[in-house]
Amino acid sequence: MTIDTLFSTEEIPAKPRSIKFRTIRPVFETLTVKENISAYIDPKARLTQPSQIWELFRWLGRESKEYMIVLLMDGKNRLSAVDICSIGTLNQSLCHPREIFKSALMASCAAIVLLHNHPSGCTQPSSEDIAITRRLKEASEIIGIRILDHLIVSDTEYTSFVEQGLL
């Protein structure tokens, strides 16, 4: 080894480096309904009244477990997707704002409607229902996705948080 080889002006090629990135892609499951869907819902229909939503989802009142469903709406209040966010137990269903808004953000929706059932048949909101709705309302204002309503349904009646002045 000589001084010329140690301090020469000849450039040594850089060792190639690689960087690994994780990409996140939204995954949706598309369910095909093999019925006359126009008899159930018109995809162009604007859902502007809680009674319209209750008519579409009153079957939820016959379920024996508590379901939390998020209806994803476009800018004209048309239903673009339905997310069954949580299936709980007889008297509770876990729902965290992160889970509620995950599908809403992936679908780029303008607004959501929250919908859940009480298997007991009583549609009066519990203190937990009111508290989580307030938390979700705060989160919605931060991320810019409006909550149009929160409905508690049974097969014979519903309670709308908007109609009750709770939202």
C-alpha positions, 0 to 999 in steps of 0.5 A: 500500500502506498500513499498514492493508493490511500489518498488518490483522487480516484472515486470509489463507487458508492454502495447501493442502498435500498429503502423499504416503504410500507404502502397502505391501500384501502381494501373494501369488500363488495357484496353483491345482492341478488335481489331486486335492489330497486325495491329496497333502495334507490342508489340515487335517493337522497336520505334526508329524514331519519324515518327514511333510514329507519325504514331501510334498517328496521330489520336491525331491531330484530337482531339479538346482538348490538350492531354499530353501523356507519352509513357513508354518505356522499355530498348529496346525502346519498348512501355510498357504502355501509360499514358494519363497524362493530357487533357487540353483545346483548347490551353493548357494542364497542366503538372507538372514533378511530374505527368509526372514521376509518372507513369514512376516510378511506371512502372519501365520504362527505358525511356519516350517519351512525346507526345502532340497535338496542336488542332490548327494544328500548330506543332511548339513548343511554348515557354511554350513547350520548357520551360517545356521540359527543366524542364522535361529534368533536372528532368529526369537526376536526377531520371535516366529516359531518355526522348527520344523525345517530339513530337507535332503532328497533323493529317498531320505533327509532330515536334520532339524536337530531330530532331529540336535540342531542346532536 
